[in-house]
Structure formats: C-alpha cells, structure tokens
Amino acid sequence: MELFNLGIKMEKPSDSQPNDLTREKTIKLVKESNDFAFDLFKSQYLDTMQKDPMIMPVLISAIAHDWVLKNHNYSEDVFKASLFANKIYEDPTIAQHMQQK
C-alpha cells in the first residue's frame, strides 16, 4: 500500500481535471476500477507476483486506469489530474478500501 501511494504521488499529471469529474465521481471510479483490477490481478497474476512482488502496484494501477478509460472515457492523465486535484489518495475511505483489497 505504501509503495502504491508513493507511486501515485510521484506521477503528477500534465492534464487538468475536467469539470464533470467531481471528487465524488472520482472516488466512485477509484473504488470500482480497483475492485476490477484486484479481481483480475488475483485471477491472472498471482504467479507473476510470486516472482516479482514489486509488479503488483504497477499492474493494479495500469489495469485500473485502463478500466476507467474503457468504461468512462477518461484518459489516464485526465483521471490522474482529478486524483491529484481532489487529493483522493489522502481520503480515509479510499485507504480503507485499498487495504481491504
């Protein structure tokens, strides 16, 4: 979890947050995309994690951002802009959600 949060903080996006991507919507998308990403990871990548545990945060992030793009048409950089603007990863409900995964 600490590695995941550190990675997010280091990746400051160049795009700005779109008006329709509110804090509430961003939180909802983070939870839904990470639910999908963790489920896929558990079913497809557990063997890979055994070989390289540092791959998990990278894969989870990539899968989650792909899900947001595919299902809600927000690019990774635009979605990250909303994550930063709304300080989503400082939200205790997000931290709790991620810990449960």
C-alpha positions as CSV (number, residue, x, y, z in Angstrom):
1,M,0.0,0.0,0.0
2,E,2.8,2.4,0.9
3,L,4.5,1.7,-2.5
4,F,1.2,2.2,-4.3
5,N,0.7,5.6,-2.6
6,L,4.3,6.7,-3.2
7,G,3.9,5.8,-6.9
8,I,0.8,7.8,-7.2
9,K,2.3,10.9,-5.6
10,M,5.4,10.7,-7.9
11,E,3.3,10.7,-11.1
12,K,2.0,14.3,-11.3
13,P,-0.2,14.6,-14.4
14,S,0.2,17.2,-17.1
15,D,-3.5,17.5,-17.9
16,S,-6.1,19.4,-15.9
17,Q,-9.1,17.9,-14.2
18,P,-12.3,18.0,-16.3
19,N,-15.3,19.8,-14.7
20,D,-17.5,16.7,-14.8
21,L,-15.0,14.6,-12.9
22,T,-16.0,15.7,-9.4
23,R,-14.5,14.5,-6.2
24,E,-17.4,12.1,-5.6
25,K,-17.3,10.7,-9.1
26,T,-13.5,10.2,-8.8
27,I,-13.8,8.4,-5.5
28,K,-16.5,6.1,-7.1
29,L,-14.3,5.4,-10.1
30,V,-11.3,4.7,-8.0
31,K,-13.2,2.1,-5.9
32,E,-14.8,0.5,-9.0
33,S,-11.7,0.4,-11.1
34,N,-9.6,-1.0,-8.2
35,D,-12.2,-3.7,-7.5
36,F,-11.9,-4.8,-11.1
37,A,-8.1,-4.5,-11.1
38,F,-7.6,-6.5,-7.9
39,D,-10.0,-9.2,-9.0
40,L,-8.3,-9.5,-12.4
41,F,-4.9,-9.5,-10.7
42,K,-5.9,-12.3,-8.3
43,S,-7.2,-14.4,-11.1
44,Q,-4.4,-13.8,-13.6
45,Y,-1.2,-12.5,-12.0
46,L,-0.6,-14.2,-8.6
47,D,2.2,-16.4,-10.1
48,T,3.8,-13.3,-11.5
49,M,3.7,-11.6,-8.1
50,Q,5.5,-14.6,-6.5
51,K,8.4,-13.9,-8.9
52,D,8.4,-10.1,-8.6
53,P,6.3,-8.6,-5.7
54,M,7.1,-5.0,-6.9
55,I,5.0,-5.6,-10.0
56,M,1.7,-5.5,-8.1
57,P,1.2,-1.8,-7.7
58,V,2.2,-1.2,-11.3
59,L,-0.2,-3.8,-12.7
60,I,-3.1,-2.7,-10.4
61,S,-2.6,0.9,-11.5
62,A,-2.4,0.1,-15.2
63,I,-5.4,-2.2,-15.1
64,A,-7.5,0.3,-13.1
65,H,-6.6,3.2,-15.5
66,D,-7.5,1.0,-18.5
67,W,-10.8,0.2,-16.9
68,V,-11.6,3.9,-16.4
69,L,-10.7,4.7,-20.0
70,K,-12.7,1.8,-21.4
71,N,-15.8,2.3,-19.2
72,H,-15.9,6.1,-18.7
73,N,-13.7,7.5,-21.5
74,Y,-11.3,9.4,-19.2
75,S,-7.6,9.1,-20.2
76,E,-5.0,8.1,-17.6
77,D,-3.6,11.6,-17.4
78,V,-7.0,13.3,-17.1
79,F,-8.1,10.8,-14.4
80,K,-4.8,11.3,-12.5
81,A,-5.4,15.1,-12.7
82,S,-8.6,14.5,-10.8
83,L,-6.9,12.2,-8.3
84,F,-4.4,14.9,-7.6
85,A,-6.8,17.9,-7.6
86,N,-9.1,16.1,-5.2
87,K,-6.3,14.5,-3.1
88,I,-8.2,11.2,-3.4
89,Y,-5.4,9.0,-2.0
90,E,-5.5,11.0,1.2
91,D,-9.2,10.2,1.7
92,P,-9.6,7.7,4.5
93,T,-12.3,5.8,2.8
94,I,-10.0,5.1,-0.2
95,A,-7.2,4.0,2.1
96,Q,-9.6,1.6,3.9
97,H,-10.9,0.3,0.6
98,M,-7.4,-0.4,-0.7
99,Q,-6.3,-2.1,2.5
100,Q,-9.3,-4.4,2.2
101,K,-8.2,-5.5,-1.2
